[in-house]
Amino acid sequence: MSDVATPFFTGDANPYGGGDPYADYRTADFPFTHFADLADRRLGAGVIAANDEFFAERENMLRPGAAEFDPEHFGHKGKIMDGWETRRRRGVSAQQPHPTDEDHDWALVRLGAPGVVRGIVIDTAHFRGNYPQAVSVEATSVPGSPSPDDLLSGDVKWVTLVPRTAVGGHAANGFAVGVEQRFTHLRINQHPDGGIARLRVYGEVAPDPAWLATLGTFDLVALENGGRVEDASDRFYSPATNTIQPGRSHKMDDGWETRRRRDKGNDWIHYHLVEQAEIRAVEIDTAYLKGNSAGWAALSVRDGADGDWTEILSRTRLQPDTNHRFVLGGVPAATEVRMDIFPDGGISRLRLFGSLTEAGASRLAARHQELGG
């Protein structure tokens, strides 16, 4: 269910009057946005079906970055919006011109990584008078690669994450979620019709233990495998979570970059591995960071929040725009890793290759079962 304490918006925004289209945009600091976006295209998320996308394509909802607005951009169907927009619903006759209370449009979203949803943002940026009157969100967990027809069959059980709730136009509509289950797909409903600019699904990745056990050696800190960022010293230019995204960075802001330090300190990221594991190899990549890459880096590990930190990679010189590889030996079992960079700068990716310990694998399997996996 959604959290009633979460700020929310209703009603139309004013018509666009020129200038900065975000000047009257309504948003808030939601308490769940520090979690990973499970609907990130980089993780493999996709909008696999929708009942209607007459004015604007469903896939726009998962585009990175804020929605853009061009007041002069029109096509043969009308105004072209950066989001998912359906046509106006009508009733069945002149005597019944309005849609019924049950009429609604829907889209099916495959999460990029299955996980526990902690919060959802349904963003209606630039949809000022053509946003949905209300939205609702349902979720399910289906193994494998189900088709839209599979998901829409009567055999699939859907769980309500956000009940039908009024939303506002040109606003970030946020909903905290308290359902402790692992989900693979969402159904986004807009009542009765309208447009949604962006969808963000914040939560914790819950990997499949059987898959990881089959791999044996894998990236223990990768976001798609259940790794996460606990904290970072600086997020000025880009989020630290970028360092554990899939694939190599393709541009400078696809990594982690800090502001320039003017003191004698250093920057750092604190990670949590998927579970207790033994690290055997490391990659530290500075791709596309040329005049602003970190100068040096060091890695430390600890087992549990109360454990002592043990250095596993001493302070090592880094080269710009380079993937650095290190083979380790005798690293103790750990659940957490800290990367220190000196004095500041950027890292595009961190890879920590190894295997779960017996205790780590056992705890991961138990957690998976708790979540209904």
Steps between C-alpha positions, in 0.01 A plus 500: 500500500616858446621705795254780586789706641666520159445844338261484207342733247161524333335720239603676184813705460476837330522504119854547373566871484848505353847498650630216713236223487622365835453832682160391635574126518385340825731256675621395845785318673374143518657276766564205266692648208838388637411146396587372152252552216385146421340632179829635365551415132868432574390206714285366217162646598237548232139597440392181327137585420230766529138507397538841333788732406330712237670832578833396653687173533494296820880453497550870573408438864834329566724749319784630720495859610218747536227524237556769239243744365498672162190720457546500120529122459188370325438199279212375288322370814547821698739621771795264543573442867802343667313230685225240459170658389176328408205639306194642679258231611135535405178339616287261298242746362382859479285429804804356685795706369726452802717198580391282791678495834660170402640621166876551508819470298789276600861415427707196599851567626772238533739597779864500400586310817243318715476648845311647793331828406543777759351792310358606164499837325245557224612823342252704296749770397355723222166317514314798640138435400539160335634292791299209648243581764637216713755220481546157653786252492497122529793257509565133444786251502521267202815297426666484162407736218119517491324657203233769541236235438648287778485793743145592404367147540278421793769277650719789616447644847545877525572682827395863547796728575318830446120505526303726270618847603441847359811667356600845381602633163858617435615338823711222646240277664678281755373194685680312777447123480503262796448159337784265598499281188722443198345617172596467134228701321270797563168603350461879485140614474380850418136579568337562261768618251770762453876529513790396721844648424728281710478195725758429770483186714732523799593190694748229594616240250419145612704263279423136431735290722483204261629716212788639704590153628516373142729786399733425791731797444320827425509873572411517869423871506310535170162664541331229290642231734381668819794726589427851617652831605458569872648850502742730321699809594384703200229477234542845351524413129359148483374222729735241648258225390622558143819311590309170532271536198522238222745536214774752443443871528426671168547862605643702786182543704428125489752450782559661840669839516555718807550873528856633535629472855666802656594327826739215584232227512395241244181363348355151544212261431372240748349191332307199626558173314209275406598283801810377681759409237867460415636749245768372263529766228428870458439739211511876551401680180548870429344492151422848358653666806809663352598822676280419799566135587601407854876517556529195723265238644502253790258226607412368845255232616323403820265223607188651654427856606705459820803334339842657462608632160779306327682650204504265199635743238747761617497851358560447128559750220218520246524604136233709325251324270641156591368170636733381780505130598636348820521134604475460878597224737415416859214749530283429808127430464309828501158659461609862450758683292632853514669664203707808582617730221772761545444782514183533288383446143315217335458124455273361229464137616609269783489122452569256784518143376473206738265246655255484788605320814288211621348725769434778247331266254284353779381843618429612143288191434305554825433864409383398153250260654374766744425728206297232324766432235 
